[in-house]
Amino acid sequence: MACVTTKSTRPPRRCLFPWLAGGFSMSVTWTYIIAEELVSLLISIGYVIGVSPSILGLTVLAWGNSLGDLIANGAMAKNGGVDGAQIAVSGCYAGPMFNILMGLGLPLVLSAWGEYPNSYVVPKDSSLLGTILFLMVGVLWSLVVLVKKNMRLDKFLGAGLLTIYLCFLFLRLAMAIGVLN
């Protein structure tokens, strides 16, 4: 349809909103399909080489999911001046917040709706409380350090956040391997 109704030298001039909406929905659809296939492939490789899915989730999947944000936020902070750093910090917190609220909120609403009128019971996971604890420690660290330093970013804030993440990763990997209970 695009080949018939448009020319390759210029974008469509009429009915621009349907073209934009179609392009957006196609990009979301392709991203979803590719992400599903990559996750399935990674889990399959994990089963073949004997790596636990929880270790894959903590490392390869988490890092791959965050790599685009890391590159974009780093470029914004480095090249965007004072406003760029503010946008990068906002993006660091807003992106995961959106993922948590929408990525958990919408599926939980749909799951609870499917169980209605009965209650939906969230499966118990011992690692969930530890993950939430480390997340709260990271946010509190940022809050305290930024307030003490008059909202100025420095190496102290970054080193503390990296230390918190490495502690979380070490403990989770130790638990997944079986070193810690």
Backbone as a printed PyTorch tensor [residue, N CA C, xyz], in Angstrom:
tensor([[[  0.8240,  -1.1970,   0.0000],
         [  0.0000,   0.0000,   0.0000],
         [  0.8670,   1.2600,   0.0000]],

        [[  1.9720,   1.2120,   0.7660],
         [  2.8540,   2.3770,   0.8100],
         [  3.5070,   2.6160,  -0.5370]],

        [[  3.8810,   1.5550,  -1.2420],
         [  4.5220,   1.7100,  -2.5530],
         [  3.5650,   2.2950,  -3.5770]],

        [[  2.2870,   1.9660,  -3.4870],
         [  1.3070,   2.4270,  -4.4650],
         [  0.8910,   3.8700,  -4.1950]],

        [[  0.7450,   4.2330,  -2.9390],
         [  0.1750,   5.5470,  -2.6090],
         [  1.2020,   6.6400,  -2.3430]],

        [[  2.4880,   6.3150,  -2.3050],
         [  3.4940,   7.3430,  -2.0360],
         [  4.6190,   7.2580,  -3.0600]],

        [[  5.4200,   8.3060,  -3.0890],
         [  6.6110,   8.3200,  -3.9270],
         [  7.8350,   8.1460,  -3.0290]],

        [[  8.8800,   7.5490,  -3.5630],
         [ 10.0690,   7.2860,  -2.7530],
         [ 10.8650,   8.5600,  -2.4700]],

        [[ 10.5700,   9.6420,  -3.1710],
         [ 11.3360,  10.8760,  -2.9880],
         [ 10.7750,  11.7860,  -1.9080]],

        [[  9.5460,  11.5240,  -1.4460],
         [  8.9740,  12.3900,  -0.4120],
         [  7.9810,  11.6010,   0.4400]],

        [[  7.7850,  12.0470,   1.6640],
         [  6.8370,  11.3470,   2.5460],
         [  5.4030,  11.6320,   2.1220]],

        [[  4.4430,  10.8630,   2.6250],
         [  3.0420,  11.1230,   2.2690],
         [  2.6130,  12.5010,   2.7600]],

        [[  1.7760,  13.1540,   1.9500],
         [  1.3390,  14.5090,   2.2890],
         [ -0.0550,  14.5210,   2.9100]],

        [[ -0.9000,  13.5890,   2.5310],
         [ -2.2560,  13.5410,   3.0760],
         [ -2.3770,  12.4180,   4.0950]],

        [[ -3.2710,  12.6130,   5.0360],
         [ -3.5640,  11.5840,   6.0570],
         [ -2.2810,  11.1250,   6.7520]],

        [[ -1.5510,  12.0680,   7.2850],
         [ -0.2610,  11.7660,   7.8980],
         [ -0.4020,  10.9670,   9.1930]],

        [[ -1.4480,  11.2320,   9.9760],
         [ -1.6080,  10.5400,  11.2580],
         [ -1.7420,   9.0240,  11.0910]],

        [[ -2.5600,   8.5050,  10.1540],
         [ -2.5980,   7.0380,   9.9990],
         [ -1.2420,   6.4390,   9.6260]],

        [[ -0.4570,   7.1620,   8.8280],
         [  0.8720,   6.6640,   8.4840],
         [  1.7640,   6.6020,   9.7270]],

        [[  1.7060,   7.6450,  10.5440],
         [  2.5150,   7.6630,  11.7640],
         [  2.0580,   6.5930,  12.7470]],

        [[  0.7520,   6.4660,  12.9140],
         [  0.2190,   5.4400,  13.8230],
         [  0.5740,   4.0390,  13.3260]],

        [[  0.4810,   3.8260,  12.0230],
         [  0.8480,   2.5250,  11.4600],
         [  2.3270,   2.2330,  11.6380]],

        [[  3.1640,   3.2400,  11.4020],
         [  4.6020,   3.0430,  11.6010],
         [  4.9470,   2.7470,  13.0410]],

        [[  4.2920,   3.4610,  13.9650],
         [  4.5430,   3.2280,  15.3850],
         [  4.0920,   1.8290,  15.7920]],

        [[  2.8920,   1.4420,  15.3700],
         [  2.3880,   0.1170,  15.7510],
         [  3.2310,  -0.9960,  15.1290]],

        [[  3.7220,  -0.8020,  13.9240],
         [  4.5880,  -1.8090,  13.3130],
         [  5.9290,  -1.9000,  14.0460]],

        [[  6.4730,  -0.7610,  14.4770],
         [  7.7390,  -0.8130,  15.2050],
         [  7.5610,  -1.5030,  16.5550]],

        [[  6.4390,  -1.2550,  17.2230],
         [  6.1660,  -1.9420,  18.4860],
         [  5.9860,  -3.4350,  18.2450]],

        [[  5.2730,  -3.7950,  17.1850],
         [  5.0380,  -5.2060,  16.8710],
         [  6.3470,  -5.9210,  16.5640]],

        [[  7.1830,  -5.3320,  15.7240],
         [  8.4600,  -5.9610,  15.3870],
         [  9.3770,  -6.0350,  16.5970]],

        [[  9.3830,  -5.0120,  17.4340],
         [ 10.1980,  -5.0480,  18.6460],
         [  9.7400,  -6.1730,  19.5540]],

        [[  8.4280,  -6.3350,  19.6950],
         [  7.8770,  -7.4080,  20.5350],
         [  8.2700,  -8.7770,  19.9850]],

        [[  8.1200,  -8.9630,  18.6880],
         [  8.4340, -10.2600,  18.0770],
         [  9.9140, -10.5830,  18.2330]],

        [[ 10.7690,  -9.6170,  17.9450],
         [ 12.2100,  -9.8500,  18.0490],
         [ 12.6150, -10.1050,  19.4970]],

        [[ 12.0410,  -9.3460,  20.4360],
         [ 12.3610,  -9.5560,  21.8520],
         [ 11.9280, -10.9450,  22.3070]],

        [[ 10.7410, -11.3710,  21.9100],
         [ 10.2720, -12.7160,  22.2800],
         [ 11.2070, -13.7880,  21.7410]],

        [[ 11.6230, -13.6460,  20.5010],
         [ 12.5120, -14.6330,  19.8960],
         [ 13.8840, -14.6320,  20.5600]],

        [[ 14.4100, -13.4430,  20.8810],
         [ 15.7080, -13.3800,  21.5460],
         [ 15.6620, -14.0100,  22.9340]],

        [[ 14.6000, -13.7360,  23.6720],
         [ 14.4700, -14.3210,  25.0110],
         [ 14.3540, -15.8370,  24.9030]],

        [[ 13.5470, -16.3210,  23.9680],
         [ 13.4120, -17.7670,  23.7870],
         [ 14.7380, -18.3980,  23.3900]],

        [[ 15.4650, -17.7440,  22.5030],
         [ 16.7660, -18.2470,  22.0890],
         [ 17.7440, -18.2780,  23.2520]],

        [[ 17.7680, -17.2310,  24.0620],
         [ 18.6640, -17.1880,  25.2070],
         [ 18.3330, -18.2630,  26.2300]],

        [[ 17.0610, -18.4640,  26.4820],
         [ 16.6590, -19.5060,  27.4310],
         [ 17.0360, -20.8780,  26.8980]],

        [[ 16.8480, -21.0830,  25.6040],
         [ 17.2310, -22.3660,  24.9970],
         [ 18.7280, -22.6040,  25.1060]],

        [[ 19.5210, -21.5800,  24.8140],
         [ 20.9720, -21.7120,  24.9480],
         [ 21.3500, -21.9800,  26.4020]],

        [[ 20.6500, -21.3230,  27.3370],
         [ 20.9010, -21.5680,  28.7560],
         [ 20.6320, -23.0090,  29.1390]],

        [[ 19.5350, -23.5880,  28.6260],
         [ 19.2420, -24.9910,  28.9150],
         [ 20.2960, -25.9130,  28.3130]],

        [[ 20.7410, -25.5960,  27.0970],
         [ 21.7140, -26.4470,  26.4280],
         [ 23.0540, -26.4420,  27.1610]],

        [[ 23.5170, -25.2560,  27.5780],
         [ 24.8240, -25.1990,  28.2440],
         [ 24.7180, -25.3240,  29.7660]],

        [[ 23.4990, -25.4420,  30.2820],
         [ 23.3130, -25.7030,  31.7050],
         [ 23.3620, -24.4860,  32.6000]],

        [[ 22.9860, -23.3140,  32.0910],
         [ 22.9660, -22.1000,  32.8920],
         [ 21.5290, -21.8590,  33.3660]],

        [[ 21.3870, -21.5460,  34.6320],
         [ 20.0760, -21.3180,  35.2260],
         [ 19.3840, -20.1060,  34.5930]],

        [[ 18.0620, -20.1800,  34.3530],
         [ 17.3380, -19.0220,  33.8140],
         [ 17.4300, -17.7890,  34.7100]],

        [[ 17.5490, -17.9860,  36.0310],
         [ 17.6630, -16.8200,  36.9170],
         [ 18.9960, -16.1090,  36.7070]],

        [[ 20.0520, -16.8510,  36.4280],
         [ 21.3410, -16.2210,  36.1520],
         [ 21.2930, -15.4880,  34.8220]],

        [[ 20.6480, -16.0880,  33.8300],
         [ 20.4890, -15.4030,  32.5470],
         [ 19.6940, -14.1130,  32.7130]],

        [[ 18.6540, -14.1670,  33.5130],
         [ 17.8400, -12.9740,  33.7410],
         [ 18.5970, -11.8770,  34.4530]],

        [[ 19.4480, -12.2600,  35.4150],
         [ 20.2190, -11.2720,  36.1710],
         [ 21.3240, -10.6310,  35.3520]],

        [[ 21.8310, -11.3480,  34.3950],
         [ 22.9920, -10.8430,  33.6660],
         [ 22.6330, -10.4850,  32.2320]],

        [[ 22.5860, -11.4660,  31.3600],
         [ 22.4650, -11.2160,  29.9280],
         [ 21.1820, -10.4670,  29.5850]],

        [[ 20.0480, -10.9190,  30.0910],
         [ 18.7800, -10.2630,  29.7510],
         [ 18.6890,  -8.8630,  30.3430]],

        [[ 19.1190,  -8.7040,  31.5890],
         [ 19.0550,  -7.3810,  32.2220],
         [ 20.0020,  -6.4010,  31.5460]],

        [[ 21.2060,  -6.8440,  31.2410],
         [ 22.1710,  -5.9450,  30.6020],
         [ 21.7350,  -5.6190,  29.1880]],

        [[ 21.2460,  -6.6160,  28.4570],
         [ 20.7730,  -6.3560,  27.0960],
         [ 19.5820,  -5.4200,  27.0680]],

        [[ 18.7180,  -5.5420,  28.0530],
         [ 17.5440,  -4.6740,  28.1370],
         [ 17.9430,  -3.2370,  28.4540]],

        [[ 19.0120,  -3.0590,  29.1860],
         [ 19.3990,  -1.7260,  29.6360],
         [ 20.4800,  -1.0770,  28.7830]],

        [[ 21.0340,  -1.7950,  27.8520],
         [ 22.1560,  -1.2680,  27.0780],
         [ 21.7800,  -0.0290,  26.2690]],

        [[ 20.6220,  -0.0370,  25.6330],
         [ 20.1850,   1.1300,  24.8690],
         [ 20.0200,   2.3610,  25.7450]],

        [[ 19.4240,   2.1690,  26.9310],
         [ 19.2680,   3.2860,  27.8660],
         [ 20.6280,   3.7970,  28.3360]],

        [[ 21.5480,   2.8780,  28.5930],
         [ 22.8720,   3.2720,  29.0430],
         [ 23.5680,   4.1380,  27.9950]],

        [[ 23.5130,   3.7280,  26.7530],
         [ 24.1730,   4.4830,  25.6850],
         [ 23.5030,   5.8390,  25.4950]],

        [[ 22.1750,   5.8440,  25.4460],
         [ 21.4530,   7.1090,  25.2410],
         [ 21.6610,   8.0720,  26.4080]],

        [[ 21.5630,   7.5880,  27.6350],
         [ 21.7440,   8.4550,  28.7940],
         [ 23.1810,   8.9440,  28.9140]],

        [[ 24.1460,   8.0830,  28.6080],
         [ 25.5400,   8.4980,  28.6500],
         [ 25.8460,   9.5760,  27.6180]],

        [[ 25.3360,   9.4060,  26.4110],
         [ 25.5450,  10.4160,  25.3700],
         [ 24.8650,  11.7250,  25.7360]],

        [[ 23.6770,  11.6250,  26.2990],
         [ 22.9480,  12.8280,  26.6930],
         [ 23.6860,  13.5650,  27.8090]],

        [[ 24.1800,  12.8300,  28.7950],
         [ 24.8850,  13.4660,  29.9080],
         [ 26.2010,  14.0770,  29.4490]],

        [[ 26.8850,  13.4110,  28.5260],
         [ 28.1880,  13.9020,  28.0820],
         [ 28.0710,  15.0820,  27.1230]],

        [[ 27.1340,  15.0430,  26.2140],
         [ 27.0590,  16.0500,  25.1510],
         [ 25.9590,  17.0800,  25.3320]],

        [[ 25.0810,  16.8830,  26.2910],
         [ 23.9360,  17.7710,  26.4230],
         [ 24.1120,  18.9040,  27.4120]],

        [[ 25.2770,  19.0390,  28.0090],
         [ 25.4920,  20.1060,  28.9730],
         [ 24.7290,  19.8570,  30.2640]],

        [[ 24.3870,  20.9330,  30.9450],
         [ 23.6890,  20.8350,  32.2260],
         [ 22.3040,  20.2160,  32.0430]],

        [[ 21.5870,  20.6540,  31.0270],
         [ 20.2570,  20.0910,  30.7900],
         [ 20.3420,  18.6340,  30.3600]],

        [[ 21.3840,  18.2770,  29.6390],
         [ 21.5540,  16.8940,  29.2150],
         [ 21.7460,  15.9580,  30.3890]],

        [[ 22.5220,  16.3960,  31.3680],
         [ 22.7170,  15.5740,  32.5660],
         [ 21.4080,  15.4110,  33.3320]],

        [[ 20.6250,  16.4770,  33.4020],
         [ 19.3370,  16.3960,  34.0900],
         [ 18.3990,  15.4370,  33.3580]],

        [[ 18.3880,  15.5130,  32.0340],
         [ 17.5450,  14.6090,  31.2510],
         [ 18.0090,  13.1690,  31.4230]],

        [[ 19.3250,  12.9520,  31.4370],
         [ 19.8560,  11.6010,  31.5940],
         [ 19.4820,  11.0050,  32.9500]],

        [[ 19.6200,  11.7970,  34.0060],
         [ 19.2480,  11.3020,  35.3350],
         [ 17.7510,  11.0240,  35.4010]],

        [[ 16.9560,  11.9140,  34.8380],
         [ 15.5080,  11.6880,  34.8080],
         [ 15.1800,  10.4250,  34.0420]],

        [[ 15.8670,  10.2060,  32.9160],
         [ 15.6340,   9.0030,  32.1290],
         [ 16.0430,   7.7340,  32.8490]],

        [[ 17.1040,   7.8270,  33.6510],
         [ 17.5530,   6.6550,  34.4090],
         [ 16.4970,   6.1860,  35.4020]],

        [[ 15.7560,   7.1160,  35.9500],
         [ 14.7320,   6.7400,  36.9180],
         [ 13.3540,   6.5810,  36.2700]],

        [[ 13.0590,   7.3760,  35.2590],
         [ 11.7320,   7.3320,  34.6480],
         [ 11.5270,   6.0710,  33.8090]],

        [[ 12.5610,   5.6250,  33.1000],
         [ 12.4260,   4.4240,  32.2730],
         [ 12.1090,   3.1860,  33.0990]],

        [[ 12.9220,   2.8740,  34.1090],
         [ 12.5840,   1.7300,  34.9520],
         [ 11.2700,   1.9010,  35.7180]],

        [[ 10.9460,   3.1440,  36.1040],
         [  9.6720,   3.3610,  36.7900],
         [  8.5140,   3.0160,  35.8600]],

        [[  8.6180,   3.4570,  34.6070],
         [  7.5800,   3.1210,  33.6300],
         [  7.5120,   1.6100,  33.4400]],

        [[  8.6800,   0.9480,  33.3340],
         [  8.6930,  -0.5060,  33.1700],
         [  8.0560,  -1.2140,  34.3570]],

        [[  8.3370,  -0.7410,  35.5520],
         [  7.7770,  -1.3890,  36.7390],
         [  6.2750,  -1.1470,  36.8270]],

        [[  5.8760,   0.1170,  36.6780],
         [  4.4610,   0.4350,  36.8450],
         [  3.6030,  -0.1390,  35.7220]],

        [[  4.0410,   0.0070,  34.4770],
         [  3.2500,  -0.5200,  33.3590],
         [  3.5240,  -2.0030,  33.1320]],

        [[  4.7980,  -2.4000,  33.2410],
         [  5.1590,  -3.7920,  33.0040],
         [  4.6310,  -4.7430,  34.0510]],

        [[  4.4460,  -4.2620,  35.2560],
         [  3.8250,  -5.0680,  36.3010],
         [  2.3470,  -4.7320,  36.4690]],

        [[  2.0260,  -3.4500,  36.3860],
         [  0.6530,  -3.0240,  36.6480],
         [ -0.3460,  -3.5830,  35.6570]],

        [[ -0.0620,  -3.4520,  34.3730],
         [ -1.0010,  -3.9180,  33.3590],
         [ -1.1870,  -5.4330,  33.3950]],

        [[ -0.1140,  -6.2450,  33.4470],
         [ -0.3330,  -7.6910,  33.5570],
         [ -1.0560,  -8.1060,  34.8310]],

        [[ -0.7770,  -7.4220,  35.9480],
         [ -1.4820,  -7.7810,  37.1790],
         [ -2.9630,  -7.4300,  37.1100]],

        [[ -3.2760,  -6.2950,  36.4800],
         [ -4.6890,  -5.9410,  36.3000],
         [ -5.3790,  -6.9750,  35.4160]],

        [[ -4.7310,  -7.3600,  34.3330],
         [ -5.3300,  -8.3500,  33.4320],
         [ -5.4620,  -9.7150,  34.1050]],

        [[ -4.4580, -10.1030,  34.9010],
         [ -4.5260, -11.3800,  35.6190],
         [ -5.6290, -11.3630,  36.6650]],

        [[ -5.7350, -10.2570,  37.3990],
         [ -6.7930, -10.1440,  38.4140],
         [ -8.1630, -10.1120,  37.7530]],

        [[ -8.2360,  -9.4670,  36.5940],
         [ -9.5020,  -9.4100,  35.8650],
         [ -9.9140, -10.8080,  35.4020]],

        [[ -8.9330, -11.6250,  35.0150],
         [ -9.2210, -12.9900,  34.5900],
         [ -9.6750, -13.8780,  35.7370]],

        [[ -9.2600, -13.5700,  36.9490],
         [ -9.6350, -14.3520,  38.1280],
         [-10.9020, -13.8320,  38.8020]],

        [[-11.3880, -12.6660,  38.3810],
         [-12.5360, -12.0330,  39.0210],
         [-13.7100, -12.9780,  39.0370]],

        [[-14.4450, -13.1000,  40.0850],
         [-14.5310, -12.3540,  41.3400],
         [-13.5770, -12.8550,  42.4150]],

        [[-12.8290, -13.9070,  42.1510],
         [-11.8490, -14.3810,  43.1340],
         [-10.6370, -13.4570,  43.1440]],

        [[ -9.8790, -13.5310,  44.2050],
         [ -8.6630, -12.7340,  44.3040],
         [ -7.5450, -13.3970,  43.5190]],

        [[ -6.6760, -12.5710,  42.9600],
         [ -5.4770, -13.0840,  42.2950],
         [ -4.3670, -13.1220,  43.3230]],

        [[ -3.7240, -14.2540,  43.4620],
         [ -2.6520, -14.4170,  44.4300],
         [ -1.3250, -14.3690,  43.6730]],

        [[ -0.4840, -13.4180,  44.0460],
         [  0.8260, -13.3020,  43.4300],
         [  1.6990, -14.4320,  43.9780]],

        [[  2.3450, -15.2030,  43.1040],
         [  3.1860, -16.2960,  43.5950],
         [  4.3190, -15.7750,  44.4760]],

        [[  4.6030, -16.5140,  45.5530],
         [  5.6750, -16.1010,  46.4650],
         [  7.0220, -16.3380,  45.8060]],

        [[  7.8840, -15.3570,  45.9620],
         [  9.2480, -15.4460,  45.4570],
         [ 10.1500, -14.8230,  46.5060]],

        [[ 11.0360, -15.6410,  47.0590],
         [ 11.8820, -15.1450,  48.1470],
         [ 12.8270, -14.0490,  47.6770]],

        [[ 13.1740, -14.0540,  46.4080],
         [ 14.1190, -13.0510,  45.9220],
         [ 13.4590, -11.7060,  45.6550]],

        [[ 12.1400, -11.6740,  45.5960],
         [ 11.4340, -10.4270,  45.2990],
         [ 11.6700,  -9.3720,  46.3750]],

        [[ 11.6120,  -9.7710,  47.6290],
         [ 11.8350,  -8.8060,  48.7100],
         [ 13.2650,  -8.2750,  48.7000]],

        [[ 14.2240,  -9.1370,  48.4090],
         [ 15.6050,  -8.6870,  48.3170],
         [ 15.8170,  -7.7110,  47.1670]],

        [[ 15.1700,  -7.9760,  46.0520],
         [ 15.2790,  -7.0770,  44.9030],
         [ 14.6750,  -5.7260,  45.2210]],

        [[ 13.5100,  -5.7240,  45.8480],
         [ 12.8630,  -4.4690,  46.2270],
         [ 13.7110,  -3.7180,  47.2530]],

        [[ 14.3280,  -4.4470,  48.1700],
         [ 15.1900,  -3.8140,  49.1660],
         [ 16.3790,  -3.1130,  48.5020]],

        [[ 17.0520,  -3.7880,  47.5820],
         [ 18.1820,  -3.1630,  46.8960],
         [ 17.7300,  -1.9770,  46.0520]],

        [[ 16.5730,  -2.0730,  45.4330],
         [ 16.0420,  -0.9610,  44.6570],
         [ 15.7850,   0.2490,  45.5580]],

        [[ 15.1990,   0.0120,  46.7360],
         [ 14.9400,   1.1100,  47.6710],
         [ 16.2410,   1.6970,  48.2020]],

        [[ 17.2460,   0.8610,  48.4730],
         [ 18.5360,   1.3640,  48.9450],
         [ 19.1740,   2.2540,  47.8840]],

        [[ 19.0880,   1.8500,  46.6150],
         [ 19.6460,   2.6660,  45.5390],
         [ 18.9580,   4.0090,  45.4020]],

        [[ 17.6440,   4.0000,  45.4860],
         [ 16.9000,   5.2570,  45.3830],
         [ 17.1820,   6.1490,  46.5910]],

        [[ 17.2160,   5.5700,  47.7820],
         [ 17.5220,   6.3620,  48.9800],
         [ 18.9480,   6.9110,  48.9350]],

        [[ 19.8990,   6.1070,  48.4430],
         [ 21.2780,   6.5890,  48.2960],
         [ 21.2980,   7.8080,  47.3850]],

        [[ 20.6210,   7.7120,  46.2420],
         [ 20.5830,   8.8400,  45.3090],
         [ 19.9490,  10.0540,  45.9460]],

        [[ 18.8620,   9.8470,  46.6580],
         [ 18.1540,  10.9530,  47.2890],
         [ 19.0320,  11.6600,  48.3190]],

        [[ 19.6630,  10.8820,  49.1820],
         [ 20.4840,  11.4760,  50.2390],
         [ 21.6990,  12.1870,  49.6520]],

        [[ 22.4020,  11.5370,  48.7300],
         [ 23.6210,  12.1280,  48.1790],
         [ 23.2920,  13.3650,  47.3510]],

        [[ 22.2560,  13.2930,  46.5310],
         [ 21.9160,  14.4530,  45.7090],
         [ 21.4610,  15.6410,  46.5540]],

        [[ 20.7140,  15.3940,  47.6050],
         [ 20.2760,  16.4960,  48.4740],
         [ 21.4710,  17.0970,  49.1980]],

        [[ 22.3950,  16.2430,  49.6890],
         [ 23.5780,  16.7570,  50.3890],
         [ 24.4950,  17.5510,  49.4700]],

        [[ 24.5360,  17.1880,  48.1930],
         [ 25.4480,  17.8480,  47.2510],
         [ 24.7290,  18.8970,  46.4000]],

        [[ 23.5830,  19.3860,  46.8830],
         [ 22.7960,  20.3960,  46.1590],
         [ 22.4720,  19.9640,  44.7340]],

        [[ 22.0720,  18.7240,  44.5870],
         [ 21.6480,  18.1430,  43.3090],
         [ 22.7560,  18.1450,  42.2570]],

        [[ 23.9920,  18.0310,  42.6910],
         [ 25.1240,  17.9650,  41.7630],
         [ 25.5860,  16.5100,  41.6580]],

        [[ 25.7850,  16.0780,  40.4270],
         [ 26.2400,  14.7170,  40.1820],
         [ 27.7530,  14.6600,  40.3370]],

        [[ 28.2330,  13.5960,  40.9690],
         [ 29.6680,  13.4150,  41.0830],
         [ 30.0060,  11.9320,  41.1390]],

        [[ 31.3040,  11.6480,  41.2660],
         [ 31.7690,  10.2670,  41.2770],
         [ 31.3010,   9.5210,  42.5140]],

        [[ 31.0950,  10.2140,  43.5960],
         [ 30.6520,   9.5910,  44.8400],
         [ 29.2840,   8.9370,  44.6640]],

        [[ 28.3790,   9.6320,  44.0040],
         [ 27.0460,   9.0830,  43.7360],
         [ 27.1480,   7.8600,  42.8410]],

        [[ 27.9060,   7.9900,  41.7560],
         [ 28.0490,   6.8780,  40.8210],
         [ 28.7140,   5.6640,  41.4380]],

        [[ 29.7670,   5.8850,  42.2080],
         [ 30.4640,   4.7690,  42.8560],
         [ 29.5500,   4.0600,  43.8510]],

        [[ 28.7590,   4.8270,  44.5860],
         [ 27.8200,   4.2100,  45.5260],
         [ 26.7690,   3.3740,  44.8200]],

        [[ 26.2250,   3.8940,  43.7210],
         [ 25.2160,   3.1380,  42.9730],
         [ 25.8110,   1.8770,  42.3530]],

        [[ 27.0300,   1.9870,  41.8230],
         [ 27.6900,   0.7960,  41.2810],
         [ 27.9620,  -0.2360,  42.3680]],

        [[ 28.3530,   0.2160,  43.5410],
         [ 28.5980,  -0.6980,  44.6570],
         [ 27.3150,  -1.4090,  45.0640]],

        [[ 26.2250,  -0.6720,  45.1370],
         [ 24.9380,  -1.2800,  45.4900],
         [ 24.5500,  -2.3240,  44.4510]],

        [[ 24.7250,  -1.9970,  43.1630],
         [ 24.3710,  -2.9640,  42.1150],
         [ 25.2610,  -4.1940,  42.1680]],

        [[ 26.5580,  -4.0080,  42.3500],
         [ 27.4620,  -5.1550,  42.3990],
         [ 27.1860,  -6.0410,  43.6090]],

        [[ 26.8180,  -5.4440,  44.7410],
         [ 26.4170,  -6.2390,  45.9110],
         [ 25.1640,  -7.0480,  45.6100]],

        [[ 24.1910,  -6.4010,  44.9740],
         [ 22.9610,  -7.0940,  44.5910],
         [ 23.2730,  -8.2460,  43.6440]],

        [[ 24.0840,  -7.9920,  42.6180],
         [ 24.4080,  -9.0070,  41.6320],
         [ 25.1730, -10.1670,  42.2720]],

        [[ 26.1380,  -9.8520,  43.1350],
         [ 26.9010, -10.8980,  43.8110],
         [ 25.9950, -11.7740,  44.6740]],

        [[ 25.1390, -11.1480,  45.4660],
         [ 24.2530, -11.9300,  46.3410],
         [ 23.2740, -12.7840,  45.5450]],

        [[ 22.6930, -12.2200,  44.4890],
         [ 21.7320, -12.9710,  43.6670],
         [ 22.4130, -14.1340,  42.9420]],

        [[ 23.6100, -13.8950,  42.4170],
         [ 24.3300, -14.9870,  41.7540],
         [ 24.7380, -16.0590,  42.7480]],

        [[ 25.1690, -15.6720,  43.9330],
         [ 25.5250, -16.6360,  44.9690],
         [ 24.3100, -17.4770,  45.3800]],

        [[ 23.1440, -16.8360,  45.4410],
         [ 21.9250, -17.5710,  45.7680],
         [ 21.5140, -18.4990,  44.6330]],

        [[ 21.6760, -18.0460,  43.3900],
         [ 21.2900, -18.8750,  42.2470],
         [ 22.2000, -20.0790,  42.0870]],

        [[ 23.4900, -19.9090,  42.3880],
         [ 24.4300, -21.0210,  42.2810],
         [ 24.2490, -21.9830,  43.4360]],

        [[ 23.7990, -21.4880,  44.5790],
         [ 23.5890, -22.3460,  45.7420],
         [ 24.5980, -22.1300,  46.8410]],

        [[ 25.4550, -21.1080,  46.6980],
         [ 26.4460, -20.8220,  47.7340],
         [ 25.7530, -20.2730,  48.9710]],

        [[ 24.7440, -19.4000,  48.7780],
         [ 23.9480, -18.8390,  49.8800],
         [ 22.5190, -19.3450,  49.7880]],

        [[ 21.8900, -19.4820,  50.9400],
         [ 20.4760, -19.9120,  50.9550],
         [ 19.5790, -18.7230,  50.9930]]])
